[in-house]
Every structure is written in C-alpha cells, then in structure tokens.
C-alpha cells in the first residue's frame, strides 16, 4: 500500500512541477528574461572585477607592511644576467 501511495505522490509532485513550469513559461517574456539575465551577468562581473582589484591592492599593502618591501609583480622581474 505504501508503494502505491509513494508512486501517486511522486506523480503528483511531477504534475505540480510541470504545471508550475507551464504557468511560468506562459506568463514570462523570453526577451525580458534574457535582458534580466544579461543585466545580472554584467552586475556580478563588475562586482567580481571590483573585489579582485580591491583584494590585490589590499594584499599589496599587507605585503609592504609585513615585509617592508614592494610586492613582487609580473613586470618587476630582475633582468637576466648577461655574463657567461
């Protein structure tokens, strides 16, 4: 008896999910949804860039405080020795 109840409950859950999806797709505009998704992507990209820049600046300051030196950077590599 419980197997039958579980099967019916699973079918009802699937039906509810399908009906919700149908209602959602019938009441939303795909173009508007894509605009919202694009705006969201731009927002979290900008937030990611801002936090990355802030983290790098903060790390550079902490490095200077802890070591008393300039932080090692990609462009500040020492020139290779010319002598053989």
C-alpha positions, -999 to 999 in steps of 0.1 A, spaced: 0 0 0 28 24 8 44 18 -26 12 28 -43 10 60 -22 46 69 -29 40 64 -66 9 86 -66 28 112 -45 57 112 -70 33 116 -99 15 144 -82 48 162 -75 58 158 -111 25 171 -123 28 201 -99 63 208 -113 50 206 -149 21 229 -142 44 254 -125 67 253 -154 38 258 -178 25 287 -159 59 303 -157 66 300 -194 31 313 -203 34 344 -181 70 354 -187 85 371 -218 117 353 -231 132 386 -243 126 402 -209 141 372 -191 172 373 -213 176 410 -206 174 404 -168 199 375 -171 223 398 -191 220 426 -165 226 401 -138 257 388 -156 270 423 -160 264 431 -123 282 401 -109 311 405 -134 315 442 -123 313 431 -87 339 404 -93 363 428 -110 359 454 -82 365 428 -55 396 414 -73 411 449 -77 404 457 -40 419 424 -29 450 429 -49 455 464 -36 449 452 0 473 423 -5 500 446 -18 496 469 12 497 440 37 528 426 19 545 460 22 536 462 59 548 427 67 580 426 47 589 463 42 594 456 5 574 462 -26 553 432 -36 566 411 -64 548 419 -96 549 403 -130 566 433 -147 591 439 -119 612 408 -127 650 413 -124 668 414 -158 687 382 -167 725 383 -162 744 389 -195 777 373 -184 786 337 -194 
